[in-house]
Amino acid sequence: MEKSDTFDGQTIYYKSSEDMSEIENSSIDTIITSPPYNRSKHYSDDTGTVYNDNKPEKLYFSFLSRVWSECFRVLSPKGVFFLNIGDSAKDQGISEKVVNLAVKVGFIRLQNIIWIKSLLGKGHYTPTGGTRRLNNLWENIYVLIKDKKEYNINPLNIGIPYADKTNIGRYSKEDLRDAGNIWFIPYQKTTGVSIKKGHEAPFPIELPYRCIKLTEANIILDPFLGTGSTLAAARYLNKKGIGYEKYPRKDIIQNRILKEEFRPEPPILIPHIVLTVQFLLNVIKDYQQLVPIKFSKFLSTKKEEEQIKIVREVLKNLTLSWSQLDEFLNLSKENNKKISHVPLSELLNEKKI
């Protein structure tokens, strides 16, 4: 087996990250990884060699401590380390023990990000099928740093628009605010096919994408590369990625980095979705009503125009298209200047359309 590969600027070393001597001290901007959880998950390479994911706790912690020591060595003082790990029914609190191992080698805990994998039916998780506990729908992403004075993040790089547009100008000059530390990123569905391919739990590309954007990193490391999600995100953002994987499925890694179709999900605020649904329920109770509309017969208030902009944006982000509705929403002030004002809400309530 080759010792390494490079795909379009993304380098993979086929060895354990307990020794990352290929990387210079303090040369990495951001580390993003999810280590083996040590709960009998299936990881195997092209030769059929299977990783032991059920080590005695002492050996598991010793192994991770060696990797975290190397991560501490290679991370820049300005860098940030994103450590994703979750608990399960049998090992509640294991995630805290794992992150504390990183603290022992020198890392400083900055804060936690909660990664929500499934919410109200959207996204995937593994159902328990039992009655002893609730399903786990979220995991931790621990944010660690080396130097409190040197590290850098820019929350607005992954910001979201204001739900209340009156905040524009009051809190910032643009329609953008910090999205916070709860990230809803639907988990990619895993099946028996993915298990046979050698990796049972790849995280979505959206996760490392947000981490890279947040830190404005140029050189990214994943010491437990798995299927290559971190490097796929690095390539998408034209950054340099380095990964270590001792049990690789090379074709899977290469395809994920070079061929995986990825498009960042546009943020759609819950208040905006509610507004859009209410608008559509009021306006489109019957599709045929839209056909005889005389589009120049009304004006809209400033507030209604703002709501219409939001509705259009939501529909656009949902990749929905409806020519009649689009024409209806595309109001022209120039054509309506001489028309006496009739509020859009009044027009709709009286069903004049």
GIMOTA-V809416 format. One record per residue. N is the residue number from 0. RES is the residue in one letter. SS is DSSP state (2 for helix, 1 for strand, 0 for the rest). D_CENTER is the distance of its C-alpha to the mean C-alpha in Angstrom with 1 decimal. Layout:
BEGIN
N:RES:SS:D_CENTER
N:RES:SS:D_CENTER
END
This chain:
BEGIN
0:M:0:32.9
1:E:0:31.9
2:K:0:30.7
3:S:1:27.9
4:D:1:26.4
5:T:1:24.9
6:F:1:23.0
7:D:0:22.7
8:G:0:22.4
9:Q:1:20.2
10:T:1:22.5
11:I:1:22.6
12:Y:1:25.2
13:Y:0:26.4
14:K:0:27.4
15:S:0:26.5
16:S:0:24.6
17:E:0:27.4
18:D:0:29.1
19:M:0:27.1
20:S:0:30.3
21:E:0:29.1
22:I:0:27.0
23:E:0:28.9
24:N:0:28.8
25:S:0:26.3
26:S:0:25.0
27:I:1:21.2
28:D:1:19.0
29:T:1:15.8
30:I:1:15.5
31:I:1:12.4
32:T:1:13.5
33:S:0:14.1
34:P:0:17.8
35:P:0:20.0
36:Y:0:20.3
37:N:0:24.0
38:R:0:24.3
39:S:0:25.8
40:K:0:22.8
41:H:0:24.0
42:Y:1:23.4
43:S:1:26.0
44:D:0:26.8
45:D:0:28.8
46:T:0:32.0
47:G:0:31.2
48:T:0:31.1
49:V:1:29.1
50:Y:0:27.4
51:N:0:28.8
52:D:0:26.0
53:N:0:28.6
54:K:0:30.2
55:P:0:32.3
56:E:2:30.3
57:K:2:32.3
58:L:2:31.7
59:Y:2:27.9
60:F:2:27.8
61:S:2:30.1
62:F:2:28.0
63:L:2:24.8
64:S:2:26.9
65:R:2:28.1
66:V:2:24.6
67:W:2:23.5
68:S:2:26.8
69:E:2:26.1
70:C:2:22.6
71:F:2:24.4
72:R:2:27.0
73:V:2:24.9
74:L:1:22.4
75:S:1:23.7
76:P:1:24.8
77:K:1:22.4
78:G:1:19.5
79:V:1:16.7
80:F:1:15.9
81:F:1:12.6
82:L:1:14.0
83:N:1:12.2
84:I:1:14.9
85:G:0:16.0
86:D:0:19.5
87:S:0:21.5
88:A:2:24.8
89:K:2:26.9
90:D:2:25.4
91:Q:0:24.4
92:G:0:23.9
93:I:2:23.2
94:S:2:19.9
95:E:2:22.0
96:K:2:24.5
97:V:2:22.2
98:V:2:20.8
99:N:2:24.4
100:L:2:25.4
101:A:2:23.2
102:V:2:25.0
103:K:2:28.3
104:V:0:27.9
105:G:0:27.3
106:F:0:23.7
107:I:1:23.3
108:R:1:20.8
109:L:1:19.2
110:Q:1:17.1
111:N:1:14.8
112:I:1:11.2
113:I:1:11.0
114:W:1:8.2
115:I:1:9.6
116:K:0:9.7
117:S:1:12.3
118:L:1:14.0
119:L:0:17.4
120:G:0:17.5
121:K:1:14.1
122:G:1:12.2
123:H:0:14.1
124:Y:0:15.7
125:T:0:19.1
126:P:0:21.8
127:T:0:24.5
128:G:0:27.3
129:G:0:29.3
130:T:0:30.6
131:R:0:30.3
132:R:0:26.8
133:L:0:23.7
134:N:0:20.7
135:N:0:17.9
136:L:0:14.7
137:W:1:12.7
138:E:1:12.6
139:N:1:13.0
140:I:1:11.3
141:Y:1:14.5
142:V:1:14.8
143:L:1:18.1
144:I:1:20.3
145:K:0:23.8
146:D:0:25.4
147:K:0:25.0
148:K:0:26.8
149:E:0:25.1
150:Y:0:21.4
151:N:0:19.4
152:I:0:16.2
153:N:0:15.7
154:P:2:13.7
155:L:2:14.7
156:N:2:12.9
157:I:2:9.7
158:G:0:12.3
159:I:1:13.2
160:P:0:16.7
161:Y:0:19.3
162:A:0:20.3
163:D:0:23.8
164:K:2:24.8
165:T:2:27.8
166:N:2:25.6
167:I:1:25.4
168:G:0:28.2
169:R:0:28.5
170:Y:0:25.5
171:S:1:24.3
172:K:0:25.8
173:E:0:22.8
174:D:0:20.7
175:L:0:17.7
176:R:1:16.9
177:D:0:14.7
178:A:0:11.9
179:G:0:12.6
180:N:0:11.5
181:I:1:10.3
182:W:1:6.6
183:F:1:6.9
184:I:0:4.7
185:P:0:8.0
186:Y:0:9.3
187:Q:0:11.2
188:K:0:14.9
189:T:0:17.1
190:T:0:20.8
191:G:2:24.0
192:V:2:23.6
193:S:2:20.6
194:I:2:22.6
195:K:2:25.5
196:K:0:23.5
197:G:0:23.2
198:H:1:19.7
199:E:0:18.9
200:A:0:15.4
201:P:0:12.9
202:F:0:9.3
203:P:0:6.9
204:I:2:6.9
205:E:2:3.5
206:L:2:3.5
207:P:2:6.8
208:Y:2:6.5
209:R:2:5.5
210:C:2:8.2
211:I:2:10.5
212:K:2:10.5
213:L:2:11.1
214:T:2:14.0
215:E:0:15.3
216:A:0:16.1
217:N:0:18.4
218:I:1:18.9
219:I:1:16.2
220:L:1:17.3
221:D:1:16.1
222:P:0:19.2
223:F:0:18.2
224:L:0:16.8
225:G:0:17.2
226:T:0:16.4
227:G:0:15.0
228:S:2:11.3
229:T:2:11.3
230:L:2:14.3
231:A:2:13.0
232:A:2:10.3
233:A:2:13.3
234:R:2:15.6
235:Y:2:13.7
236:L:0:13.9
237:N:0:17.5
238:K:0:17.2
239:K:1:19.2
240:G:1:17.7
241:I:1:19.7
242:G:1:19.3
243:Y:1:21.7
244:E:0:22.2
245:K:0:25.6
246:Y:0:25.2
247:P:0:23.8
248:R:0:23.8
249:K:2:24.2
250:D:2:24.0
251:I:2:20.6
252:I:2:19.3
253:Q:2:21.0
254:N:2:19.9
255:R:2:16.2
256:I:2:16.5
257:L:2:19.0
258:K:0:18.7
259:E:0:15.3
260:E:0:14.6
261:F:0:11.3
262:R:0:10.7
263:P:0:7.9
264:E:0:8.2
265:P:0:10.7
266:P:0:10.7
267:I:0:13.6
268:L:0:15.2
269:I:2:17.0
270:P:2:20.3
271:H:2:20.1
272:I:2:19.6
273:V:2:22.6
274:L:2:24.6
275:T:2:24.0
276:V:2:25.0
277:Q:2:28.0
278:F:2:29.0
279:L:2:28.9
280:L:2:30.9
281:N:2:33.4
282:V:2:33.8
283:I:0:33.4
284:K:0:35.4
285:D:0:37.2
286:Y:2:36.1
287:Q:2:39.7
288:Q:2:39.9
289:L:2:37.9
290:V:0:40.5
291:P:0:43.4
292:I:0:41.5
293:K:0:43.3
294:F:0:40.5
295:S:0:42.7
296:K:0:44.2
297:F:0:41.9
298:L:0:40.2
299:S:0:37.1
300:T:0:36.8
301:K:2:34.4
302:K:2:32.3
303:E:2:32.3
304:E:2:31.4
305:E:2:28.3
306:Q:2:27.4
307:I:2:28.0
308:K:2:25.7
309:I:2:22.9
310:V:2:23.8
311:R:2:23.9
312:E:2:20.4
313:V:2:19.0
314:L:2:21.0
315:K:2:20.0
316:N:2:16.2
317:L:0:17.1
318:T:0:19.2
319:L:0:22.3
320:S:0:25.7
321:W:0:29.0
322:S:2:31.8
323:Q:2:34.0
324:L:2:31.4
325:D:2:30.2
326:E:2:33.8
327:F:2:34.3
328:L:2:31.5
329:N:0:32.6
330:L:0:35.3
331:S:0:37.7
332:K:2:39.2
333:E:2:41.8
334:N:2:43.3
335:N:2:43.4
336:K:0:45.0
337:K:0:48.4
338:I:0:47.3
339:S:0:47.9
340:H:0:44.7
341:V:0:43.5
342:P:0:40.2
343:L:2:37.7
344:S:2:37.2
345:E:2:41.0
346:L:2:41.2
347:L:2:38.7
348:N:2:40.2
349:E:0:43.6
350:K:0:42.3
351:K:0:44.0
352:I:0:41.6
END
